């Protein structure tokens, strides 16, 4: 999966289409991710003890990674992700993520 935790992404389809948020959690085996403040679901909880009130809890549900696009931190546009081979400080080549629109390497 090309999207990692703390990346900014833009939702491409669904009820929150066009909104931008930060990735909270990634499930690479299922190709799904959770975005802060978006795709919220409401869960109703019953009261457990006497005198306690019921509650409504809002939480961000998982969304398919195919329905989001990474927002490039350099150019600020939603983009696909490419790869570049870059040499690091310890003289080893590393495969790094790169923006397809501006060509900059994404950390």
N, CA, C and O atoms as CSV, one atom per row, in Angstrom:
chain,resi,resn,atom,element,x,y,z
A,1,UNK,N,N,0.845,-1.174,0.000
A,1,UNK,CA,C,0.000,0.000,0.000
A,1,UNK,C,C,0.891,1.239,0.000
A,1,UNK,O,O,1.889,1.289,0.719
A,2,UNK,N,N,0.536,2.226,-0.796
A,2,UNK,CA,C,1.362,3.415,-0.969
A,2,UNK,C,C,1.053,4.527,0.022
A,2,UNK,O,O,1.816,5.488,0.124
A,3,UNK,N,N,-0.038,4.417,0.747
A,3,UNK,CA,C,-0.439,5.452,1.693
A,3,UNK,C,C,-0.064,4.995,3.095
A,3,UNK,O,O,-0.293,3.844,3.467
A,4,UNK,N,N,0.518,5.916,3.873
A,4,UNK,CA,C,0.984,5.586,5.211
A,4,UNK,C,C,0.281,6.453,6.250
A,4,UNK,O,O,-0.408,7.415,5.912
A,5,UNK,N,N,0.467,6.097,7.518
A,5,UNK,CA,C,-0.107,6.847,8.627
A,5,UNK,C,C,0.433,8.276,8.608
A,5,UNK,O,O,1.598,8.497,8.278
A,6,UNK,N,N,-0.417,9.247,8.962
A,6,UNK,CA,C,-0.131,10.691,9.024
A,6,UNK,C,C,-0.019,11.359,7.654
A,6,UNK,O,O,0.326,12.539,7.592
A,7,UNK,N,N,-0.297,10.651,6.548
A,7,UNK,CA,C,-0.360,11.286,5.229
A,7,UNK,C,C,-1.656,12.070,5.116
A,7,UNK,O,O,-2.655,11.712,5.740
A,8,UNK,N,N,-1.648,13.145,4.317
A,8,UNK,CA,C,-2.877,13.868,4.004
A,8,UNK,C,C,-3.455,13.267,2.734
A,8,UNK,O,O,-2.744,13.090,1.745
A,9,UNK,N,N,-4.750,12.951,2.763
A,9,UNK,CA,C,-5.397,12.365,1.601
A,9,UNK,C,C,-6.689,13.112,1.285
A,9,UNK,O,O,-7.287,13.750,2.150
A,10,UNK,N,N,-7.102,13.015,0.025
A,10,UNK,CA,C,-8.363,13.598,-0.428
A,10,UNK,C,C,-9.280,12.454,-0.825
A,10,UNK,O,O,-8.865,11.545,-1.544
A,11,UNK,N,N,-10.530,12.492,-0.357
A,11,UNK,CA,C,-11.495,11.437,-0.671
A,11,UNK,C,C,-12.066,11.693,-2.062
A,11,UNK,O,O,-12.510,12.800,-2.367
A,12,UNK,N,N,-12.049,10.659,-2.901
A,12,UNK,CA,C,-12.485,10.783,-4.290
A,12,UNK,C,C,-13.932,10.378,-4.504
A,12,UNK,O,O,-14.557,10.833,-5.462
A,13,UNK,N,N,-14.488,9.527,-3.630
A,13,UNK,CA,C,-15.868,9.097,-3.819
A,13,UNK,C,C,-16.508,8.817,-2.478
A,13,UNK,O,O,-15.826,8.562,-1.485
A,14,UNK,N,N,-17.837,8.868,-2.462
A,14,UNK,CA,C,-18.578,8.609,-1.239
A,14,UNK,C,C,-19.198,9.878,-0.690
A,14,UNK,O,O,-19.190,10.920,-1.345
A,15,UNK,N,N,-19.738,9.784,0.522
A,15,UNK,CA,C,-20.468,10.913,1.098
A,15,UNK,C,C,-19.559,12.087,1.457
A,15,UNK,O,O,-20.038,13.217,1.546
A,16,UNK,N,N,-18.272,11.856,1.662
A,16,UNK,CA,C,-17.325,12.921,2.013
A,16,UNK,C,C,-16.412,13.288,0.851
A,16,UNK,O,O,-15.287,13.737,1.071
A,17,UNK,N,N,-16.878,13.105,-0.387
A,17,UNK,CA,C,-16.077,13.374,-1.573
A,17,UNK,C,C,-15.553,14.812,-1.580
A,17,UNK,O,O,-16.301,15.754,-1.319
A,18,UNK,N,N,-14.263,14.970,-1.879
A,18,UNK,CA,C,-13.649,16.289,-1.976
A,18,UNK,C,C,-13.017,16.779,-0.690
A,18,UNK,O,O,-12.300,17.780,-0.711
A,19,UNK,N,N,-13.252,16.120,0.420
A,19,UNK,CA,C,-12.706,16.557,1.700
A,19,UNK,C,C,-11.301,15.985,1.903
A,19,UNK,O,O,-10.960,14.918,1.391
A,20,UNK,N,N,-10.500,16.731,2.668
A,20,UNK,CA,C,-9.111,16.344,2.922
A,20,UNK,C,C,-8.940,16.068,4.410
A,20,UNK,O,O,-9.441,16.816,5.249
A,21,UNK,N,N,-8.234,14.998,4.730
A,21,UNK,CA,C,-7.989,14.646,6.124
A,21,UNK,C,C,-6.694,13.877,6.298
A,21,UNK,O,O,-6.040,13.499,5.326
A,22,UNK,N,N,-6.333,13.650,7.567
A,22,UNK,CA,C,-5.099,12.952,7.913
A,22,UNK,C,C,-5.400,11.487,8.203
A,22,UNK,O,O,-6.393,11.179,8.861
A,23,UNK,N,N,-4.561,10.590,7.726
A,23,UNK,CA,C,-4.749,9.153,7.924
A,23,UNK,C,C,-4.405,8.793,9.370
A,23,UNK,O,O,-3.316,9.099,9.856
A,24,UNK,N,N,-5.349,8.139,10.047
A,24,UNK,CA,C,-5.138,7.720,11.428
A,24,UNK,C,C,-4.602,6.304,11.532
A,24,UNK,O,O,-3.719,6.019,12.340
A,25,UNK,N,N,-5.145,5.416,10.704
A,25,UNK,CA,C,-4.817,4.000,10.820
A,25,UNK,C,C,-4.865,3.367,9.432
A,25,UNK,O,O,-5.700,3.736,8.606
A,26,UNK,N,N,-3.968,2.414,9.180
A,26,UNK,CA,C,-3.902,1.743,7.887
A,26,UNK,C,C,-3.950,0.235,8.110
A,26,UNK,O,O,-3.249,-0.300,8.970
A,27,UNK,N,N,-4.791,-0.446,7.318
A,27,UNK,CA,C,-4.850,-1.907,7.323
A,27,UNK,C,C,-4.392,-2.397,5.950
A,27,UNK,O,O,-5.221,-2.556,5.054
A,28,UNK,N,N,-3.089,-2.641,5.762
A,28,UNK,CA,C,-2.603,-2.993,4.427
A,28,UNK,C,C,-3.107,-4.330,3.910
A,28,UNK,O,O,-3.244,-4.507,2.700
A,29,UNK,N,N,-3.384,-5.271,4.796
A,29,UNK,CA,C,-3.868,-6.583,4.352
A,29,UNK,C,C,-5.256,-6.473,3.726
A,29,UNK,O,O,-5.587,-7.220,2.806
A,30,UNK,N,N,-6.068,-5.536,4.229
A,30,UNK,CA,C,-7.427,-5.349,3.718
A,30,UNK,C,C,-7.528,-4.181,2.745
A,30,UNK,O,O,-8.595,-3.943,2.180
A,31,UNK,N,N,-6.415,-3.437,2.537
A,31,UNK,CA,C,-6.379,-2.270,1.651
A,31,UNK,C,C,-7.387,-1.207,2.084
A,31,UNK,O,O,-8.085,-0.628,1.252
A,32,UNK,N,N,-7.456,-0.957,3.396
A,32,UNK,CA,C,-8.397,0.009,3.944
A,32,UNK,C,C,-7.670,0.954,4.888
A,32,UNK,O,O,-6.626,0.608,5.441
A,33,UNK,N,N,-8.231,2.163,5.074
A,33,UNK,CA,C,-7.637,3.121,5.994
A,33,UNK,C,C,-8.712,3.968,6.657
A,33,UNK,O,O,-9.833,4.081,6.161
A,34,UNK,N,N,-8.347,4.557,7.785
A,34,UNK,CA,C,-9.237,5.393,8.570
A,34,UNK,C,C,-8.716,6.825,8.522
A,34,UNK,O,O,-7.518,7.058,8.689
A,35,UNK,N,N,-9.624,7.796,8.293
A,35,UNK,CA,C,-9.237,9.188,8.126
A,35,UNK,C,C,-9.873,10.024,9.233
A,35,UNK,O,O,-11.054,9.866,9.544
A,36,UNK,N,N,-9.081,10.910,9.821
A,36,UNK,CA,C,-9.504,11.725,10.958
A,36,UNK,C,C,-10.668,12.651,10.586
A,36,UNK,O,O,-10.549,13.478,9.682
A,37,UNK,N,N,-11.793,12.503,11.292
A,37,UNK,CA,C,-12.943,13.383,11.128
A,37,UNK,C,C,-13.788,13.141,9.885
A,37,UNK,O,O,-14.735,13.889,9.640
A,38,UNK,N,N,-13.477,12.120,9.096
A,38,UNK,CA,C,-14.230,11.845,7.874
A,38,UNK,C,C,-14.771,10.425,7.886
A,38,UNK,O,O,-14.251,9.557,8.588
A,39,UNK,N,N,-15.831,10.192,7.096
A,39,UNK,CA,C,-16.498,8.891,7.018
A,39,UNK,C,C,-16.945,8.444,8.411
A,39,UNK,O,O,-16.722,7.302,8.812
A,40,UNK,N,N,-17.578,9.366,9.140
A,40,UNK,CA,C,-17.983,9.095,10.519
A,40,UNK,C,C,-19.236,8.241,10.577
A,40,UNK,O,O,-20.181,8.458,9.818
A,41,UNK,N,N,-19.241,7.275,11.476
A,41,UNK,CA,C,-20.412,6.463,11.763
A,41,UNK,C,C,-20.833,6.724,13.198
A,41,UNK,O,O,-20.013,7.116,14.028
A,42,UNK,N,N,-22.107,6.508,13.492
A,42,UNK,CA,C,-22.636,6.711,14.834
A,42,UNK,C,C,-23.044,5.368,15.404
A,42,UNK,O,O,-23.783,4.611,14.773
A,43,UNK,N,N,-22.557,5.076,16.604
A,43,UNK,CA,C,-22.906,3.846,17.285
A,43,UNK,C,C,-23.708,4.213,18.530
A,43,UNK,O,O,-23.285,5.061,19.315
A,44,UNK,N,N,-24.856,3.580,18.710
A,44,UNK,CA,C,-25.708,3.835,19.865
A,44,UNK,C,C,-25.389,2.827,20.951
A,44,UNK,O,O,-25.366,1.622,20.701
A,45,UNK,N,N,-25.142,3.323,22.168
A,45,UNK,CA,C,-24.838,2.451,23.298
A,45,UNK,C,C,-25.973,2.516,24.307
A,45,UNK,O,O,-26.464,3.599,24.626
A,46,UNK,N,N,-26.385,1.374,24.803
A,46,UNK,CA,C,-27.436,1.308,25.809
A,46,UNK,C,C,-26.860,1.685,27.172
A,46,UNK,O,O,-25.658,1.554,27.399
A,47,UNK,N,N,-27.716,2.150,28.072
A,47,UNK,CA,C,-27.237,2.371,29.442
A,47,UNK,C,C,-26.954,1.032,30.115
A,47,UNK,O,O,-27.741,0.097,29.970
A,48,UNK,N,N,-25.866,0.924,30.837
A,48,UNK,CA,C,-25.469,-0.330,31.492
A,48,UNK,C,C,-25.943,-0.390,32.948
A,48,UNK,O,O,-26.366,-1.446,33.419
A,49,UNK,N,N,-25.875,0.734,33.657
A,49,UNK,CA,C,-26.263,0.760,35.075
A,49,UNK,C,C,-27.519,1.593,35.267
A,49,UNK,O,O,-27.937,2.314,34.361
A,50,UNK,N,N,-28.115,1.497,36.438
A,50,UNK,CA,C,-29.285,2.321,36.757
A,50,UNK,C,C,-28.865,3.783,36.833
A,50,UNK,O,O,-27.820,4.111,37.396
A,51,UNK,N,N,-29.680,4.646,36.268
A,51,UNK,CA,C,-29.411,6.078,36.305
A,51,UNK,C,C,-28.462,6.554,35.209
A,51,UNK,O,O,-28.300,7.762,35.033
A,52,UNK,N,N,-27.848,5.669,34.488
A,52,UNK,CA,C,-26.939,6.050,33.410
A,52,UNK,C,C,-27.740,6.281,32.141
A,52,UNK,O,O,-28.732,5.596,31.891
A,53,UNK,N,N,-27.308,7.247,31.340
A,53,UNK,CA,C,-27.991,7.536,30.087
A,53,UNK,C,C,-27.322,6.788,28.935
A,53,UNK,O,O,-26.145,6.432,28.996
A,54,UNK,N,N,-28.097,6.565,27.900
A,54,UNK,CA,C,-27.534,5.983,26.690
A,54,UNK,C,C,-26.669,7.014,25.982
A,54,UNK,O,O,-26.784,8.210,26.251
A,55,UNK,N,N,-25.819,6.570,25.093
A,55,UNK,CA,C,-24.889,7.465,24.406
A,55,UNK,C,C,-24.876,7.198,22.912
A,55,UNK,O,O,-25.220,6.114,22.441
A,56,UNK,N,N,-24.463,8.231,22.187
A,56,UNK,CA,C,-24.183,8.099,20.758
A,56,UNK,C,C,-22.710,8.394,20.567
A,56,UNK,O,O,-22.245,9.483,20.903
A,57,UNK,N,N,-21.975,7.440,20.032
A,57,UNK,CA,C,-20.540,7.610,19.841
A,57,UNK,C,C,-20.261,7.715,18.348
A,57,UNK,O,O,-20.672,6.855,17.568
A,58,UNK,N,N,-19.550,8.786,17.952
A,58,UNK,CA,C,-19.129,8.947,16.566
A,58,UNK,C,C,-17.699,8.463,16.438
A,58,UNK,O,O,-16.853,8.776,17.275
A,59,UNK,N,N,-17.428,7.697,15.384
A,59,UNK,CA,C,-16.069,7.214,15.152
A,59,UNK,C,C,-15.813,7.126,13.655
A,59,UNK,O,O,-16.734,6.864,12.881
A,60,UNK,N,N,-14.552,7.346,13.238
A,60,UNK,CA,C,-14.237,7.254,11.806
A,60,UNK,C,C,-14.177,5.800,11.366
A,60,UNK,O,O,-13.430,5.005,11.937
A,61,UNK,N,N,-14.957,5.453,10.359
A,61,UNK,CA,C,-14.982,4.091,9.826
A,61,UNK,C,C,-13.877,3.948,8.777
A,61,UNK,O,O,-13.337,4.941,8.288
A,62,UNK,N,N,-13.555,2.720,8.445
A,62,UNK,CA,C,-12.532,2.460,7.436
A,62,UNK,C,C,-13.099,2.688,6.044
A,62,UNK,O,O,-14.281,2.454,5.796
A,63,UNK,N,N,-12.237,3.148,5.136
A,63,UNK,CA,C,-12.605,3.409,3.752
A,63,UNK,C,C,-11.561,2.719,2.870
A,63,UNK,O,O,-10.406,2.569,3.267
A,64,UNK,N,N,-11.969,2.309,1.695
A,64,UNK,CA,C,-11.055,1.635,0.785
A,64,UNK,C,C,-9.970,2.599,0.305
A,64,UNK,O,O,-10.245,3.767,0.030
A,65,UNK,N,N,-8.759,2.109,0.208
A,65,UNK,CA,C,-7.631,2.949,-0.226
A,65,UNK,C,C,-7.758,3.349,-1.694
A,65,UNK,O,O,-7.101,4.293,-2.133
A,66,UNK,N,N,-8.591,2.647,-2.456
A,66,UNK,CA,C,-8.775,3.007,-3.863
A,66,UNK,C,C,-9.644,4.250,-4.019
A,66,UNK,O,O,-9.693,4.838,-5.099
A,67,UNK,N,N,-10.328,4.655,-2.954
A,67,UNK,CA,C,-11.210,5.823,-3.008
A,67,UNK,C,C,-10.552,7.091,-2.493
A,67,UNK,O,O,-11.238,8.092,-2.291
A,68,UNK,N,N,-9.242,7.080,-2.274
A,68,UNK,CA,C,-8.534,8.269,-1.801
A,68,UNK,C,C,-7.315,8.527,-2.672
A,68,UNK,O,O,-6.799,7.616,-3.319
A,69,UNK,N,N,-6.854,9.786,-2.685
A,69,UNK,CA,C,-5.634,10.167,-3.394
A,69,UNK,C,C,-4.741,10.918,-2.415
A,69,UNK,O,O,-5.224,11.744,-1.641
A,70,UNK,N,N,-3.457,10.637,-2.446
A,70,UNK,CA,C,-2.491,11.303,-1.583
A,70,UNK,C,C,-2.355,12.759,-1.996
A,70,UNK,O,O,-2.275,13.063,-3.186
A,71,UNK,N,N,-2.329,13.674,-1.009
A,71,UNK,CA,C,-2.096,15.085,-1.279
A,71,UNK,C,C,-0.605,15.337,-1.092
A,71,UNK,O,O,-0.056,15.106,-0.015
A,72,UNK,N,N,0.043,15.812,-2.151
A,72,UNK,CA,C,1.486,16.051,-2.117
A,72,UNK,C,C,1.803,17.181,-1.145
A,72,UNK,O,O,1.203,18.251,-1.246
A,73,UNK,N,N,2.733,16.976,-0.201
A,73,UNK,CA,C,3.063,18.045,0.744
A,73,UNK,C,C,3.809,19.209,0.085
A,73,UNK,O,O,3.821,20.310,0.636
A,74,UNK,N,N,4.427,18.995,-1.069
A,74,UNK,CA,C,5.187,20.049,-1.738
A,74,UNK,C,C,4.286,20.947,-2.591
A,74,UNK,O,O,4.292,22.168,-2.437
A,75,UNK,N,N,3.502,20.325,-3.501
A,75,UNK,CA,C,2.678,21.124,-4.421
A,75,UNK,C,C,1.238,21.275,-3.941
A,75,UNK,O,O,0.515,22.130,-4.452
A,76,UNK,N,N,0.801,20.467,-2.971
A,76,UNK,CA,C,-0.536,20.615,-2.396
A,76,UNK,C,C,-1.668,20.077,-3.250
A,76,UNK,O,O,-2.833,20.361,-2.972
A,77,UNK,N,N,-1.354,19.300,-4.292
A,77,UNK,CA,C,-2.391,18.760,-5.168
A,77,UNK,C,C,-2.544,17.264,-4.933
A,77,UNK,O,O,-1.567,16.584,-4.618
A,78,UNK,N,N,-3.781,16.736,-5.085
A,78,UNK,CA,C,-3.948,15.289,-4.994
A,78,UNK,C,C,-3.266,14.622,-6.187
A,78,UNK,O,O,-3.380,15.084,-7.322
A,79,UNK,N,N,-2.562,13.537,-5.912
A,79,UNK,CA,C,-1.752,12.927,-6.952
A,79,UNK,C,C,-1.695,11.424,-6.787
A,79,UNK,O,O,-1.992,10.885,-5.721
A,80,UNK,N,N,-1.307,10.754,-7.868
A,80,UNK,CA,C,-0.959,9.343,-7.782
A,80,UNK,C,C,0.460,9.262,-7.242
A,80,UNK,O,O,1.165,10.269,-7.176
A,81,UNK,N,N,0.869,8.077,-6.860
A,81,UNK,CA,C,2.178,7.916,-6.255
A,81,UNK,C,C,3.070,7.125,-7.196
A,81,UNK,O,O,2.700,6.048,-7.662
A,82,UNK,N,N,4.251,7.670,-7.470
A,82,UNK,CA,C,5.258,6.974,-8.244
A,82,UNK,C,C,6.424,6.631,-7.327
A,82,UNK,O,O,6.384,6.918,-6.130
A,83,UNK,N,N,7.444,6.030,-7.876
A,83,UNK,CA,C,8.611,5.660,-7.077
A,83,UNK,C,C,9.874,6.127,-7.771
A,83,UNK,O,O,9.961,6.127,-8.998
A,84,UNK,N,N,10.860,6.528,-6.964
A,84,UNK,CA,C,12.176,6.906,-7.460
A,84,UNK,C,C,13.220,6.212,-6.595
A,84,UNK,O,O,12.993,5.956,-5.412
A,85,UNK,N,N,14.355,5.916,-7.193
A,85,UNK,CA,C,15.478,5.356,-6.447
A,85,UNK,C,C,16.352,6.537,-6.028
A,85,UNK,O,O,16.854,7.276,-6.875
A,86,UNK,N,N,16.530,6.709,-4.716
A,86,UNK,CA,C,17.318,7.821,-4.195
A,86,UNK,C,C,18.389,7.278,-3.258
A,86,UNK,O,O,18.145,6.341,-2.497
A,87,UNK,N,N,19.571,7.871,-3.320
A,87,UNK,CA,C,20.639,7.437,-2.419
A,87,UNK,C,C,20.515,8.210,-1.115
A,87,UNK,O,O,20.273,9.417,-1.113
A,88,UNK,N,N,20.684,7.505,-0.016
A,88,UNK,CA,C,20.564,8.126,1.303
A,88,UNK,C,C,21.945,8.416,1.877
A,88,UNK,O,O,22.955,8.246,1.194
A,89,UNK,N,N,21.987,8.858,3.143
A,89,UNK,CA,C,23.238,9.259,3.783
A,89,UNK,C,C,24.213,8.091,3.925
A,89,UNK,O,O,25.426,8.292,3.867
A,90,UNK,N,N,23.697,6.869,4.112
A,90,UNK,CA,C,24.585,5.724,4.332
A,90,UNK,C,C,24.964,5.024,3.020
A,90,UNK,O,O,25.273,3.833,3.017
A,91,UNK,N,N,24.939,5.772,1.901
A,91,UNK,CA,C,25.392,5.303,0.586
A,91,UNK,C,C,24.592,4.136,0.021
A,91,UNK,O,O,25.071,3.442,-0.876
A,92,UNK,N,N,23.397,3.908,0.524
A,92,UNK,CA,C,22.559,2.840,-0.012
A,92,UNK,C,C,21.405,3.445,-0.796
A,92,UNK,O,O,20.853,4.475,-0.408
A,93,UNK,N,N,21.048,2.811,-1.883
A,93,UNK,CA,C,19.907,3.268,-2.668
A,93,UNK,C,C,18.619,2.787,-2.016
A,93,UNK,O,O,18.515,1.639,-1.585
A,94,UNK,N,N,17.630,3.693,-1.951
A,94,UNK,CA,C,16.341,3.345,-1.370
A,94,UNK,C,C,15.238,3.691,-2.356
A,94,UNK,O,O,15.331,4.676,-3.089
A,95,UNK,N,N,14.219,2.892,-2.366
A,95,UNK,CA,C,13.042,3.148,-3.193
A,95,UNK,C,C,12.144,4.093,-2.406
A,95,UNK,O,O,11.658,3.729,-1.335
A,96,UNK,N,N,11.917,5.301,-2.918
A,96,UNK,CA,C,11.153,6.329,-2.217
A,96,UNK,C,C,9.880,6.662,-2.998
A,96,UNK,O,O,9.839,6.531,-4.221
A,97,UNK,N,N,8.846,7.092,-2.277
A,97,UNK,CA,C,7.615,7.544,-2.929
A,97,UNK,C,C,7.860,8.908,-3.564
A,97,UNK,O,O,8.606,9.725,-3.022
A,98,UNK,N,N,7.230,9.154,-4.715
A,98,UNK,CA,C,7.402,10.423,-5.418
A,98,UNK,C,C,6.055,10.891,-5.968
A,98,UNK,O,O,5.217,10.077,-6.357
A,99,UNK,N,N,5.861,12.194,-5.996
A,99,UNK,CA,C,4.657,12.814,-6.554
A,99,UNK,C,C,4.720,12.701,-8.067
A,99,UNK,O,O,5.756,12.980,-8.669
A,100,UNK,N,N,3.606,12.287,-8.692
A,100,UNK,CA,C,3.568,12.159,-10.146
A,100,UNK,C,C,3.388,13.515,-10.833
A,100,UNK,O,O,3.642,13.626,-12.033
A,101,UNK,N,N,2.957,14.546,-10.105
A,101,UNK,CA,C,2.691,15.835,-10.732
A,101,UNK,C,C,3.917,16.756,-10.680
A,101,UNK,O,O,4.272,17.365,-11.689
A,102,UNK,N,N,4.576,16.863,-9.498
A,102,UNK,CA,C,5.712,17.763,-9.402
A,102,UNK,C,C,7.053,17.025,-9.372
A,102,UNK,O,O,8.100,17.649,-9.545
A,103,UNK,N,N,7.036,15.695,-9.152
A,103,UNK,CA,C,8.249,14.906,-9.182
A,103,UNK,C,C,9.040,14.895,-7.892
A,103,UNK,O,O,10.075,14.231,-7.823
A,104,UNK,N,N,8.594,15.606,-6.866
A,104,UNK,CA,C,9.314,15.663,-5.588
A,104,UNK,C,C,9.164,14.354,-4.812
A,104,UNK,O,O,8.156,13.659,-4.935
A,105,UNK,N,N,10.179,14.030,-4.013
A,105,UNK,CA,C,10.148,12.837,-3.178
A,105,UNK,C,C,9.326,13.118,-1.928
A,105,UNK,O,O,9.486,14.154,-1.283
A,106,UNK,N,N,8.445,12.180,-1.597
A,106,UNK,CA,C,7.575,12.295,-0.422
A,106,UNK,C,C,8.200,11.458,0.685
A,106,UNK,O,O,8.466,10.270,0.501
A,107,UNK,N,N,8.429,12.077,1.826
A,107,UNK,CA,C,9.051,11.370,2.964
A,107,UNK,C,C,8.063,10.427,3.614
A,107,UNK,O,O,8.403,9.749,4.584
